Amino acid sequence: RNAGFENYRDYVFQEKNREYGVADCFDFHASVERHAVPAWERLAKILQDALGVTDYRPWDMGPCALGDAPFSTGSELIAGVSHMFGRTDPRFLDRFHFMERNGLLDIESRLGKRPSAFCEALSASRNAFLFSNFAPSFTAILALIHEMGHAMHFYQQFSREDGLGAGALREEVVELYSH
C-alpha cells in the first residue's frame, strides 16, 4: 500500500509493464479450466485404463505406452502433427510446412545420429532449425510439439502481427534465448 496500490499483484502488473491485465489472467485461467482440464481428464482416463489402475496420478504417464506407437516413420509423424496444427491454428501449420519444405526439420532417426531434440535459432536467415532423433512413441509427439513452440516464438519476434499471444511473447522469447 506504500506504493499506492491495493495489493502486490496490481503493483507488479504495472511494474512489469505487462500488455495484459488481471482480467486477462482470470479469462486465461477459466479457458484452461474449460478446455485443457477436460482434455487432460479424457487422456488420463485412457492412460488409467491402459495401466489397469483404479487411481491415476500425473506421474503415472511415464510408463504408459498407450499401446502401439502412433507413428513408425518421420513422414507419419509430420503428417500427424500437421493435422493437429491445422486444427489448432493455420499459422502453426503454415510455419511447420515452411520448415519442412526448406529442410529445417531433421527428425528422422538414423544410425549415428545424436539422441536429442532441440530447436536452434538461425538468426542470419531468421529461421529456426528443429533437430531430433525421434523413436516412434507418444513422447516424441510431445517433444516435437514442444520444440515447434520454440520455433514459433523465434519466428514471431520478426512478425509485425499480434496474433500469437503478443502479451506473453516477450517473456517467452526470453526462455528461448536461455537454452
Biotite code that builds the C-alpha atoms (Angstrom):
import biotite.structure as struc

atoms = struc.array([
    struc.Atom([0.000, 0.000, 0.000], chain_id="A", res_id=1, res_name="ARG", atom_name="CA", element="C"),
    struc.Atom([3.021, 2.237, 0.355], chain_id="A", res_id=2, res_name="ASN", atom_name="CA", element="C"),
    struc.Atom([3.280, 2.415, -3.441], chain_id="A", res_id=3, res_name="ALA", atom_name="CA", element="C"),
    struc.Atom([-0.352, 3.481, -3.864], chain_id="A", res_id=4, res_name="GLY", atom_name="CA", element="C"),
    struc.Atom([-1.785, 0.081, -4.796], chain_id="A", res_id=5, res_name="PHE", atom_name="CA", element="C"),
    struc.Atom([-4.409, -2.007, -3.056], chain_id="A", res_id=6, res_name="GLU", atom_name="CA", element="C"),
    struc.Atom([-2.285, -5.144, -3.318], chain_id="A", res_id=7, res_name="ASN", atom_name="CA", element="C"),
    struc.Atom([1.027, -6.502, -4.536], chain_id="A", res_id=8, res_name="TYR", atom_name="CA", element="C"),
    struc.Atom([-0.489, -8.051, -7.675], chain_id="A", res_id=9, res_name="ARG", atom_name="CA", element="C"),
    struc.Atom([-1.666, -4.686, -9.024], chain_id="A", res_id=10, res_name="ASP", atom_name="CA", element="C"),
    struc.Atom([1.730, -3.160, -8.239], chain_id="A", res_id=11, res_name="TYR", atom_name="CA", element="C"),
    struc.Atom([3.609, -5.936, -10.062], chain_id="A", res_id=12, res_name="VAL", atom_name="CA", element="C"),
    struc.Atom([1.411, -5.685, -13.160], chain_id="A", res_id=13, res_name="PHE", atom_name="CA", element="C"),
    struc.Atom([2.303, -2.017, -13.530], chain_id="A", res_id=14, res_name="GLN", atom_name="CA", element="C"),
    struc.Atom([5.947, -2.545, -12.543], chain_id="A", res_id=15, res_name="GLU", atom_name="CA", element="C"),
    struc.Atom([6.426, -5.235, -15.186], chain_id="A", res_id=16, res_name="LYS", atom_name="CA", element="C"),
    struc.Atom([4.553, -3.163, -17.795], chain_id="A", res_id=17, res_name="ASN", atom_name="CA", element="C"),
    struc.Atom([2.534, -6.160, -18.918], chain_id="A", res_id=18, res_name="ARG", atom_name="CA", element="C"),
    struc.Atom([0.486, -5.901, -22.092], chain_id="A", res_id=19, res_name="GLU", atom_name="CA", element="C"),
    struc.Atom([-2.328, -7.855, -20.464], chain_id="A", res_id=20, res_name="TYR", atom_name="CA", element="C"),
    struc.Atom([-4.304, -7.225, -17.332], chain_id="A", res_id=21, res_name="GLY", atom_name="CA", element="C"),
    struc.Atom([-5.531, -9.103, -14.299], chain_id="A", res_id=22, res_name="VAL", atom_name="CA", element="C"),
    struc.Atom([-8.866, -9.799, -16.002], chain_id="A", res_id=23, res_name="ALA", atom_name="CA", element="C"),
    struc.Atom([-6.975, -11.414, -18.902], chain_id="A", res_id=24, res_name="ASP", atom_name="CA", element="C"),
    struc.Atom([-5.296, -13.766, -16.419], chain_id="A", res_id=25, res_name="CYS", atom_name="CA", element="C"),
    struc.Atom([-8.653, -14.757, -14.974], chain_id="A", res_id=26, res_name="PHE", atom_name="CA", element="C"),
    struc.Atom([-10.005, -15.298, -18.507], chain_id="A", res_id=27, res_name="ASP", atom_name="CA", element="C"),
    struc.Atom([-7.000, -17.482, -19.347], chain_id="A", res_id=28, res_name="PHE", atom_name="CA", element="C"),
    struc.Atom([-7.475, -19.484, -16.150], chain_id="A", res_id=29, res_name="HIS", atom_name="CA", element="C"),
    struc.Atom([-11.147, -20.024, -16.968], chain_id="A", res_id=30, res_name="ALA", atom_name="CA", element="C"),
    struc.Atom([-10.221, -21.089, -20.504], chain_id="A", res_id=31, res_name="SER", atom_name="CA", element="C"),
    struc.Atom([-7.753, -23.667, -19.168], chain_id="A", res_id=32, res_name="VAL", atom_name="CA", element="C"),
    struc.Atom([-10.430, -24.997, -16.819], chain_id="A", res_id=33, res_name="GLU", atom_name="CA", element="C"),
    struc.Atom([-12.961, -25.117, -19.662], chain_id="A", res_id=34, res_name="ARG", atom_name="CA", element="C"),
    struc.Atom([-10.743, -26.711, -22.346], chain_id="A", res_id=35, res_name="HIS", atom_name="CA", element="C"),
    struc.Atom([-7.418, -28.100, -21.079], chain_id="A", res_id=36, res_name="ALA", atom_name="CA", element="C"),
    struc.Atom([-8.670, -29.750, -17.894], chain_id="A", res_id=37, res_name="VAL", atom_name="CA", element="C"),
    struc.Atom([-11.386, -31.805, -19.639], chain_id="A", res_id=38, res_name="PRO", atom_name="CA", element="C"),
    struc.Atom([-8.880, -32.820, -22.348], chain_id="A", res_id=39, res_name="ALA", atom_name="CA", element="C"),
    struc.Atom([-6.413, -33.913, -19.670], chain_id="A", res_id=40, res_name="TRP", atom_name="CA", element="C"),
    struc.Atom([-9.155, -35.847, -17.875], chain_id="A", res_id=41, res_name="GLU", atom_name="CA", element="C"),
    struc.Atom([-10.038, -37.705, -21.095], chain_id="A", res_id=42, res_name="ARG", atom_name="CA", element="C"),
    struc.Atom([-6.372, -38.570, -21.684], chain_id="A", res_id=43, res_name="LEU", atom_name="CA", element="C"),
    struc.Atom([-5.933, -39.594, -18.041], chain_id="A", res_id=44, res_name="ALA", atom_name="CA", element="C"),
    struc.Atom([-8.885, -41.990, -18.365], chain_id="A", res_id=45, res_name="LYS", atom_name="CA", element="C"),
    struc.Atom([-7.297, -43.618, -21.423], chain_id="A", res_id=46, res_name="ILE", atom_name="CA", element="C"),
    struc.Atom([-3.984, -43.952, -19.586], chain_id="A", res_id=47, res_name="LEU", atom_name="CA", element="C"),
    struc.Atom([-5.679, -45.226, -16.439], chain_id="A", res_id=48, res_name="GLN", atom_name="CA", element="C"),
    struc.Atom([-7.457, -47.935, -18.421], chain_id="A", res_id=49, res_name="ASP", atom_name="CA", element="C"),
    struc.Atom([-4.231, -48.852, -20.245], chain_id="A", res_id=50, res_name="ALA", atom_name="CA", element="C"),
    struc.Atom([-2.408, -49.249, -16.925], chain_id="A", res_id=51, res_name="LEU", atom_name="CA", element="C"),
    struc.Atom([-5.319, -51.040, -15.297], chain_id="A", res_id=52, res_name="GLY", atom_name="CA", element="C"),
    struc.Atom([-5.214, -48.937, -12.121], chain_id="A", res_id=53, res_name="VAL", atom_name="CA", element="C"),
    struc.Atom([-8.071, -47.514, -10.073], chain_id="A", res_id=54, res_name="THR", atom_name="CA", element="C"),
    struc.Atom([-6.240, -44.316, -9.096], chain_id="A", res_id=55, res_name="ASP", atom_name="CA", element="C"),
    struc.Atom([-4.351, -42.459, -11.804], chain_id="A", res_id=56, res_name="TYR", atom_name="CA", element="C"),
    struc.Atom([-1.797, -39.758, -10.982], chain_id="A", res_id=57, res_name="ARG", atom_name="CA", element="C"),
    struc.Atom([0.022, -37.455, -13.450], chain_id="A", res_id=58, res_name="PRO", atom_name="CA", element="C"),
    struc.Atom([3.361, -39.186, -12.788], chain_id="A", res_id=59, res_name="TRP", atom_name="CA", element="C"),
    struc.Atom([1.842, -42.469, -13.989], chain_id="A", res_id=60, res_name="ASP", atom_name="CA", element="C"),
    struc.Atom([2.046, -41.206, -17.574], chain_id="A", res_id=61, res_name="MET", atom_name="CA", element="C"),
    struc.Atom([5.746, -42.079, -17.978], chain_id="A", res_id=62, res_name="GLY", atom_name="CA", element="C"),
    struc.Atom([5.453, -45.868, -18.021], chain_id="A", res_id=63, res_name="PRO", atom_name="CA", element="C"),
    struc.Atom([2.289, -45.944, -20.091], chain_id="A", res_id=64, res_name="CYS", atom_name="CA", element="C"),
    struc.Atom([2.990, -46.695, -23.740], chain_id="A", res_id=65, res_name="ALA", atom_name="CA", element="C"),
    struc.Atom([-0.585, -46.148, -24.973], chain_id="A", res_id=66, res_name="LEU", atom_name="CA", element="C"),
    struc.Atom([-0.404, -49.393, -26.918], chain_id="A", res_id=67, res_name="GLY", atom_name="CA", element="C"),
    struc.Atom([1.168, -49.305, -30.347], chain_id="A", res_id=68, res_name="ASP", atom_name="CA", element="C"),
    struc.Atom([3.421, -46.436, -31.385], chain_id="A", res_id=69, res_name="ALA", atom_name="CA", element="C"),
    struc.Atom([1.330, -43.693, -33.037], chain_id="A", res_id=70, res_name="PRO", atom_name="CA", element="C"),
    struc.Atom([3.752, -43.472, -35.992], chain_id="A", res_id=71, res_name="PHE", atom_name="CA", element="C"),
    struc.Atom([6.553, -45.527, -37.495], chain_id="A", res_id=72, res_name="SER", atom_name="CA", element="C"),
    struc.Atom([8.297, -43.035, -39.799], chain_id="A", res_id=73, res_name="THR", atom_name="CA", element="C"),
    struc.Atom([9.199, -39.379, -39.707], chain_id="A", res_id=74, res_name="GLY", atom_name="CA", element="C"),
    struc.Atom([6.750, -38.785, -42.560], chain_id="A", res_id=75, res_name="SER", atom_name="CA", element="C"),
    struc.Atom([3.923, -40.238, -40.480], chain_id="A", res_id=76, res_name="GLU", atom_name="CA", element="C"),
    struc.Atom([4.952, -38.068, -37.522], chain_id="A", res_id=77, res_name="LEU", atom_name="CA", element="C"),
    struc.Atom([4.963, -34.950, -39.723], chain_id="A", res_id=78, res_name="ILE", atom_name="CA", element="C"),
    struc.Atom([1.570, -35.867, -41.203], chain_id="A", res_id=79, res_name="ALA", atom_name="CA", element="C"),
    struc.Atom([0.008, -36.403, -37.776], chain_id="A", res_id=80, res_name="GLY", atom_name="CA", element="C"),
    struc.Atom([1.432, -33.238, -36.252], chain_id="A", res_id=81, res_name="VAL", atom_name="CA", element="C"),
    struc.Atom([0.467, -31.303, -39.410], chain_id="A", res_id=82, res_name="SER", atom_name="CA", element="C"),
    struc.Atom([-3.116, -32.458, -38.946], chain_id="A", res_id=83, res_name="HIS", atom_name="CA", element="C"),
    struc.Atom([-3.062, -31.325, -35.316], chain_id="A", res_id=84, res_name="MET", atom_name="CA", element="C"),
    struc.Atom([-1.515, -27.934, -36.155], chain_id="A", res_id=85, res_name="PHE", atom_name="CA", element="C"),
    struc.Atom([-4.080, -27.454, -38.927], chain_id="A", res_id=86, res_name="GLY", atom_name="CA", element="C"),
    struc.Atom([-6.882, -27.941, -36.436], chain_id="A", res_id=87, res_name="ARG", atom_name="CA", element="C"),
    struc.Atom([-5.183, -25.654, -33.894], chain_id="A", res_id=88, res_name="THR", atom_name="CA", element="C"),
    struc.Atom([-4.135, -22.613, -35.931], chain_id="A", res_id=89, res_name="ASP", atom_name="CA", element="C"),
    struc.Atom([-3.410, -22.313, -39.667], chain_id="A", res_id=90, res_name="PRO", atom_name="CA", element="C"),
    struc.Atom([-0.343, -20.181, -38.884], chain_id="A", res_id=91, res_name="ARG", atom_name="CA", element="C"),
    struc.Atom([1.200, -23.099, -36.981], chain_id="A", res_id=92, res_name="PHE", atom_name="CA", element="C"),
    struc.Atom([0.552, -25.374, -39.940], chain_id="A", res_id=93, res_name="LEU", atom_name="CA", element="C"),
    struc.Atom([1.922, -22.847, -42.461], chain_id="A", res_id=94, res_name="ASP", atom_name="CA", element="C"),
    struc.Atom([5.119, -22.393, -40.461], chain_id="A", res_id=95, res_name="ARG", atom_name="CA", element="C"),
    struc.Atom([5.523, -26.144, -39.934], chain_id="A", res_id=96, res_name="PHE", atom_name="CA", element="C"),
    struc.Atom([5.125, -26.782, -43.690], chain_id="A", res_id=97, res_name="HIS", atom_name="CA", element="C"),
    struc.Atom([7.553, -23.933, -44.462], chain_id="A", res_id=98, res_name="PHE", atom_name="CA", element="C"),
    struc.Atom([10.149, -25.542, -42.206], chain_id="A", res_id=99, res_name="MET", atom_name="CA", element="C"),
    struc.Atom([9.561, -28.952, -43.787], chain_id="A", res_id=100, res_name="GLU", atom_name="CA", element="C"),
    struc.Atom([9.826, -27.616, -47.376], chain_id="A", res_id=101, res_name="ARG", atom_name="CA", element="C"),
    struc.Atom([13.022, -25.727, -46.583], chain_id="A", res_id=102, res_name="ASN", atom_name="CA", element="C"),
    struc.Atom([14.901, -28.539, -44.857], chain_id="A", res_id=103, res_name="GLY", atom_name="CA", element="C"),
    struc.Atom([14.571, -27.003, -41.408], chain_id="A", res_id=104, res_name="LEU", atom_name="CA", element="C"),
    struc.Atom([13.212, -30.192, -39.799], chain_id="A", res_id=105, res_name="LEU", atom_name="CA", element="C"),
    struc.Atom([15.677, -33.012, -39.145], chain_id="A", res_id=106, res_name="ASP", atom_name="CA", element="C"),
    struc.Atom([13.527, -35.537, -37.304], chain_id="A", res_id=107, res_name="ILE", atom_name="CA", element="C"),
    struc.Atom([14.278, -38.883, -38.978], chain_id="A", res_id=108, res_name="GLU", atom_name="CA", element="C"),
    struc.Atom([16.097, -41.400, -36.819], chain_id="A", res_id=109, res_name="SER", atom_name="CA", element="C"),
    struc.Atom([19.306, -42.749, -38.358], chain_id="A", res_id=110, res_name="ARG", atom_name="CA", element="C"),
    struc.Atom([22.407, -44.646, -37.296], chain_id="A", res_id=111, res_name="LEU", atom_name="CA", element="C"),
    struc.Atom([24.956, -42.449, -35.533], chain_id="A", res_id=112, res_name="GLY", atom_name="CA", element="C"),
    struc.Atom([22.560, -39.553, -35.019], chain_id="A", res_id=113, res_name="LYS", atom_name="CA", element="C"),
    struc.Atom([22.740, -37.955, -31.603], chain_id="A", res_id=114, res_name="ARG", atom_name="CA", element="C"),
    struc.Atom([19.788, -38.775, -29.314], chain_id="A", res_id=115, res_name="PRO", atom_name="CA", element="C"),
    struc.Atom([18.277, -35.405, -28.537], chain_id="A", res_id=116, res_name="SER", atom_name="CA", element="C"),
    struc.Atom([15.733, -32.821, -29.565], chain_id="A", res_id=117, res_name="ALA", atom_name="CA", element="C"),
    struc.Atom([16.248, -29.085, -29.810], chain_id="A", res_id=118, res_name="PHE", atom_name="CA", element="C"),
    struc.Atom([15.314, -26.008, -31.761], chain_id="A", res_id=119, res_name="CYS", atom_name="CA", element="C"),
    struc.Atom([18.130, -23.758, -32.893], chain_id="A", res_id=120, res_name="GLU", atom_name="CA", element="C"),
    struc.Atom([17.673, -20.136, -33.955], chain_id="A", res_id=121, res_name="ALA", atom_name="CA", element="C"),
    struc.Atom([19.373, -19.340, -37.253], chain_id="A", res_id=122, res_name="LEU", atom_name="CA", element="C"),
    struc.Atom([19.493, -15.604, -36.741], chain_id="A", res_id=123, res_name="SER", atom_name="CA", element="C"),
    struc.Atom([21.176, -14.645, -40.018], chain_id="A", res_id=124, res_name="ALA", atom_name="CA", element="C"),
    struc.Atom([18.389, -16.216, -42.091], chain_id="A", res_id=125, res_name="SER", atom_name="CA", element="C"),
    struc.Atom([15.688, -15.518, -39.489], chain_id="A", res_id=126, res_name="ARG", atom_name="CA", element="C"),
    struc.Atom([14.773, -19.181, -39.485], chain_id="A", res_id=127, res_name="ASN", atom_name="CA", element="C"),
    struc.Atom([14.604, -21.898, -36.880], chain_id="A", res_id=128, res_name="ALA", atom_name="CA", element="C"),
    struc.Atom([16.052, -25.383, -37.279], chain_id="A", res_id=129, res_name="PHE", atom_name="CA", element="C"),
    struc.Atom([14.495, -28.296, -35.447], chain_id="A", res_id=130, res_name="LEU", atom_name="CA", element="C"),
    struc.Atom([16.714, -31.307, -34.724], chain_id="A", res_id=131, res_name="PHE", atom_name="CA", element="C"),
    struc.Atom([15.586, -34.554, -33.169], chain_id="A", res_id=132, res_name="SER", atom_name="CA", element="C"),
    struc.Atom([16.131, -38.263, -33.146], chain_id="A", res_id=133, res_name="ASN", atom_name="CA", element="C"),
    struc.Atom([12.612, -39.493, -32.510], chain_id="A", res_id=134, res_name="PHE", atom_name="CA", element="C"),
    struc.Atom([11.842, -43.131, -31.940], chain_id="A", res_id=135, res_name="ALA", atom_name="CA", element="C"),
    struc.Atom([8.176, -43.943, -32.528], chain_id="A", res_id=136, res_name="PRO", atom_name="CA", element="C"),
    struc.Atom([6.438, -43.001, -29.256], chain_id="A", res_id=137, res_name="SER", atom_name="CA", element="C"),
    struc.Atom([3.840, -40.707, -27.757], chain_id="A", res_id=138, res_name="PHE", atom_name="CA", element="C"),
    struc.Atom([6.595, -38.686, -26.044], chain_id="A", res_id=139, res_name="THR", atom_name="CA", element="C"),
    struc.Atom([8.163, -37.998, -29.459], chain_id="A", res_id=140, res_name="ALA", atom_name="CA", element="C"),
    struc.Atom([4.945, -36.263, -30.491], chain_id="A", res_id=141, res_name="ILE", atom_name="CA", element="C"),
    struc.Atom([5.006, -34.154, -27.329], chain_id="A", res_id=142, res_name="LEU", atom_name="CA", element="C"),
    struc.Atom([8.685, -33.298, -27.879], chain_id="A", res_id=143, res_name="ALA", atom_name="CA", element="C"),
    struc.Atom([8.082, -32.224, -31.487], chain_id="A", res_id=144, res_name="LEU", atom_name="CA", element="C"),
    struc.Atom([5.188, -30.002, -30.442], chain_id="A", res_id=145, res_name="ILE", atom_name="CA", element="C"),
    struc.Atom([7.342, -28.546, -27.639], chain_id="A", res_id=146, res_name="HIS", atom_name="CA", element="C"),
    struc.Atom([10.246, -27.767, -29.986], chain_id="A", res_id=147, res_name="GLU", atom_name="CA", element="C"),
    struc.Atom([7.849, -26.255, -32.549], chain_id="A", res_id=148, res_name="MET", atom_name="CA", element="C"),
    struc.Atom([6.721, -23.925, -29.767], chain_id="A", res_id=149, res_name="GLY", atom_name="CA", element="C"),
    struc.Atom([10.281, -22.618, -29.547], chain_id="A", res_id=150, res_name="HIS", atom_name="CA", element="C"),
    struc.Atom([10.380, -22.244, -33.339], chain_id="A", res_id=151, res_name="ALA", atom_name="CA", element="C"),
    struc.Atom([7.104, -20.303, -33.352], chain_id="A", res_id=152, res_name="MET", atom_name="CA", element="C"),
    struc.Atom([8.427, -17.958, -30.669], chain_id="A", res_id=153, res_name="HIS", atom_name="CA", element="C"),
    struc.Atom([11.563, -17.360, -32.718], chain_id="A", res_id=154, res_name="PHE", atom_name="CA", element="C"),
    struc.Atom([9.604, -16.611, -35.900], chain_id="A", res_id=155, res_name="TYR", atom_name="CA", element="C"),
    struc.Atom([7.096, -14.441, -34.051], chain_id="A", res_id=156, res_name="GLN", atom_name="CA", element="C"),
    struc.Atom([9.757, -11.994, -32.945], chain_id="A", res_id=157, res_name="GLN", atom_name="CA", element="C"),
    struc.Atom([10.146, -10.959, -36.602], chain_id="A", res_id=158, res_name="PHE", atom_name="CA", element="C"),
    struc.Atom([6.411, -10.758, -37.245], chain_id="A", res_id=159, res_name="SER", atom_name="CA", element="C"),
    struc.Atom([4.531, -7.472, -37.281], chain_id="A", res_id=160, res_name="ARG", atom_name="CA", element="C"),
    struc.Atom([1.204, -9.054, -36.315], chain_id="A", res_id=161, res_name="GLU", atom_name="CA", element="C"),
    struc.Atom([-0.114, -9.510, -32.799], chain_id="A", res_id=162, res_name="ASP", atom_name="CA", element="C"),
    struc.Atom([-1.760, -12.849, -33.439], chain_id="A", res_id=163, res_name="GLY", atom_name="CA", element="C"),
    struc.Atom([0.185, -15.363, -31.337], chain_id="A", res_id=164, res_name="LEU", atom_name="CA", element="C"),
    struc.Atom([-0.146, -14.105, -27.797], chain_id="A", res_id=165, res_name="GLY", atom_name="CA", element="C"),
    struc.Atom([1.795, -10.889, -28.072], chain_id="A", res_id=166, res_name="ALA", atom_name="CA", element="C"),
    struc.Atom([1.185, -10.154, -24.420], chain_id="A", res_id=167, res_name="GLY", atom_name="CA", element="C"),
    struc.Atom([3.241, -13.116, -23.281], chain_id="A", res_id=168, res_name="ALA", atom_name="CA", element="C"),
    struc.Atom([5.672, -13.197, -26.199], chain_id="A", res_id=169, res_name="LEU", atom_name="CA", element="C"),
    struc.Atom([8.293, -11.031, -24.538], chain_id="A", res_id=170, res_name="ARG", atom_name="CA", element="C"),
    struc.Atom([8.551, -13.363, -21.538], chain_id="A", res_id=171, res_name="GLU", atom_name="CA", element="C"),
    struc.Atom([8.510, -16.499, -23.686], chain_id="A", res_id=172, res_name="GLU", atom_name="CA", element="C"),
    struc.Atom([11.253, -15.293, -26.035], chain_id="A", res_id=173, res_name="VAL", atom_name="CA", element="C"),
    struc.Atom([13.493, -14.830, -23.002], chain_id="A", res_id=174, res_name="VAL", atom_name="CA", element="C"),
    struc.Atom([13.056, -18.561, -22.351], chain_id="A", res_id=175, res_name="GLU", atom_name="CA", element="C"),
    struc.Atom([14.086, -19.319, -25.932], chain_id="A", res_id=176, res_name="LEU", atom_name="CA", element="C"),
    struc.Atom([17.390, -17.495, -25.526], chain_id="A", res_id=177, res_name="TYR", atom_name="CA", element="C"),
    struc.Atom([18.083, -19.078, -22.139], chain_id="A", res_id=178, res_name="SER", atom_name="CA", element="C"),
    struc.Atom([18.579, -22.507, -23.737], chain_id="A", res_id=179, res_name="HIS", atom_name="CA", element="C"),
])
